[in-house]
Amino acid sequence: MQDIEPLFSYGTLQDTAVQLETFGRELTGFKDQLLGYQLETVEIKDTGVVELSGESHHPIAMATGNDTDQVDGMVFEITAQELAQSDEYEVDDYKRVMGKMKSGAQAWVYVSAS
């Protein structure tokens, strides 16, 4: 049995086409909220990512440190190998951190690297 890694997505990783291209399958998960962040927008300069997502600007979570700030999204269960694949998909504007969810769970999430 492979280790399962929780991954919270508030953006393009929720798109079926992006999931199929990145992981080779459609992901399953549950709705949740990331605490202590708010969404802004970042321009994506990687043409491969823009072609795949169909969008030149993606949402990006910015830390506020205030748990009343919440970002809606989905927690997906993926393998450690799939987590590495999602690292490849995300551009350098993002870094992966462990986030606190409203449900009490913790999950990996890509947030602003700056």
C-alpha positions in Angstrom: 0.0 0.0 0.0 1.4 3.4 -1.0 1.4 6.2 1.5 -1.4 8.7 0.9 -0.6 12.4 0.9 -3.4 14.9 1.4 -3.2 17.8 -1.1 -5.4 20.9 -0.9 -6.2 22.6 -4.2 -7.9 25.9 -4.6 -7.0 26.4 -8.2 -6.3 24.6 -11.5 -5.5 21.2 -9.9 -9.3 20.9 -9.4 -9.7 20.8 -13.2 -10.2 17.3 -14.5 -8.1 18.0 -17.6 -5.2 19.2 -15.4 -5.6 16.1 -13.2 -5.5 13.7 -16.1 -2.4 15.4 -17.6 -0.6 15.7 -14.3 -1.6 12.4 -12.6 -3.1 10.2 -15.3 -6.3 9.9 -13.4 -9.2 12.0 -12.0 -8.7 12.7 -8.3 -11.3 12.2 -5.5 -11.5 14.3 -2.4 -13.7 16.5 -0.2 -14.4 20.2 0.2 -12.6 22.0 2.9 -11.2 25.5 3.7 -7.5 26.5 4.2 -7.1 28.7 7.3 -4.9 31.8 7.5 -4.7 32.6 3.8 -6.5 34.8 1.2 -6.4 34.5 -2.6 -4.6 36.9 -4.9 -3.7 36.4 -8.6 -0.3 35.6 -10.2 0.6 35.7 -13.9 1.9 32.4 -15.1 4.8 32.6 -17.5 5.3 28.9 -18.1 3.6 28.4 -21.5 3.1 24.6 -20.9 1.1 25.3 -17.7 -0.9 28.1 -19.4 -1.7 25.7 -22.3 -2.8 23.0 -19.9 -4.9 25.1 -17.6 -6.2 27.5 -20.4 -5.5 30.4 -18.1 -2.6 32.9 -18.0 -3.4 34.1 -14.4 -3.9 31.6 -11.6 -5.1 32.1 -8.0 -2.3 32.1 -5.4 -2.8 31.8 -1.6 -1.1 34.6 0.4 -0.5 34.0 4.2 -2.3 36.4 6.5 -1.7 34.6 9.8 -5.4 35.2 10.6 -7.5 32.0 10.8 -10.7 33.9 10.0 -9.2 34.3 6.5 -10.2 31.1 4.6 -9.7 29.8 1.1 -12.3 27.3 -0.3 -11.0 24.2 -2.2 -10.7 20.5 -2.2 -8.5 18.0 -0.3 -7.4 15.2 -2.6 -5.7 12.0 -1.6 -2.7 11.3 -3.8 0.4 9.2 -3.6 3.9 10.5 -2.7 4.8 10.0 -6.4 1.8 12.1 -7.5 2.8 14.7 -5.0 6.2 14.9 -6.7 4.3 15.2 -10.0 2.3 18.1 -8.7 5.6 19.8 -7.6 6.6 19.6 -11.3 3.4 21.1 -12.5 3.5 24.1 -10.1 5.6 27.1 -11.2 8.3 28.8 -9.1 5.9 31.4 -7.8 4.5 28.7 -5.5 6.0 26.7 -2.7 4.5 23.6 -1.0 3.7 23.9 2.7 1.6 22.0 5.2 -1.7 23.9 5.7 -4.3 23.8 8.4 -7.8 23.0 7.3 -11.1 24.1 8.8 -12.1 20.4 9.2 -9.1 20.0 11.5 -7.1 18.0 8.9 -3.7 19.1 7.6 -2.8 18.9 3.9 -0.1 20.0 1.5 -0.9 23.2 -0.2 0.8 25.4 -2.8 1.1 29.0 -1.6 3.0 32.1 -2.6 6.8 31.6 -2.5 7.4 35.3 -1.8 
